[in-house]
């Protein structure tokens, strides 16, 4: 499956007291995930960060799968995080929706929690960039993250006038004129942070390296 | 409560999470919480919990999943109020 899914949570924008209320967190994490936290992750993360880490993995999973199931609705309690481990650098795990299993990688620091997912345990084709911006207004977040992505893609595919368009079901597309690039992208923003992710497969990368026509 | 009364209250529930005052002033059944009101998805759970408190109702997970636009929010709230 060729898709992309990411999510960022700006830690300055979360309500810590509310996140710690069971009325709130139980809508995001399942009893099995609470057990995962208390047995394996307690030492690595404060509880409120765990809740938002689970949220970001689940939202990334939803975005990844929506391309194949356009009517999919984001329902955090229906996506199960089966494993989540700290590698020393990032959190890696698996998330399941129905019979589909995705792999996740999440970066946590004092400013944000950022997650990406893929359908294989190999993130070498997944490219991303995270940036702190000066405005938390939705239009500014949206404009800056699109500019960032286009600047990165123009560096890889120079000479094409690339633009970001929107699929009728909501996910972003990269187009050049009337042609859509076979590169799935995902945008995320929260507070003063924005990030993009795209998947550039080996075959597309090779085609580019040999100057083959990609569009 | 009539649908109009629920909508008027709903305006107060979503107001803290949107900066799009124009869309807020023109709320209608079709107004999408994310696409039109530009509410960050990270605040969707806040809206469910605030709605529960505002209308003194309980919104189960399946009903919460449906609350994507103003019309579906009013449907769910109205149904829960009728069950009281």
Contacts between the chains, C-beta under 8 A, distances in Angstrom:
chain1	res1	chain2	res2	distance
A	9	B	42	6.1
A	13	B	40	8.0
A	13	B	42	7.3
A	14	B	42	7.5
A	15	B	46	7.4
A	18	B	46	7.1
A	18	B	49	7.7
A	23	B	49	6.0
A	23	B	52	8.0
A	24	B	45	6.0
A	24	B	46	7.9
A	24	B	49	6.1
A	27	B	45	5.1
A	27	B	48	6.8
A	27	B	49	7.9
A	27	B	61	6.7
A	27	B	64	7.0
A	28	B	45	6.6
A	52	B	42	7.8
A	55	B	42	7.0
A	59	B	41	6.4
A	73	B	65	5.2
A	73	B	66	7.8
A	73	B	68	7.2
A	74	B	41	6.9
A	74	B	44	8.0
A	74	B	65	7.9
A	75	B	61	7.0
A	75	B	65	4.6
A	77	B	61	5.3
A	137	B	19	6.2
A	138	B	19	6.8
A	138	B	20	7.5
A	138	B	38	3.9
A	138	B	40	7.6
A	139	B	38	7.7
A	170	B	35	7.6
A	189	B	40	7.6
A	190	B	40	5.7
A	190	B	42	5.7
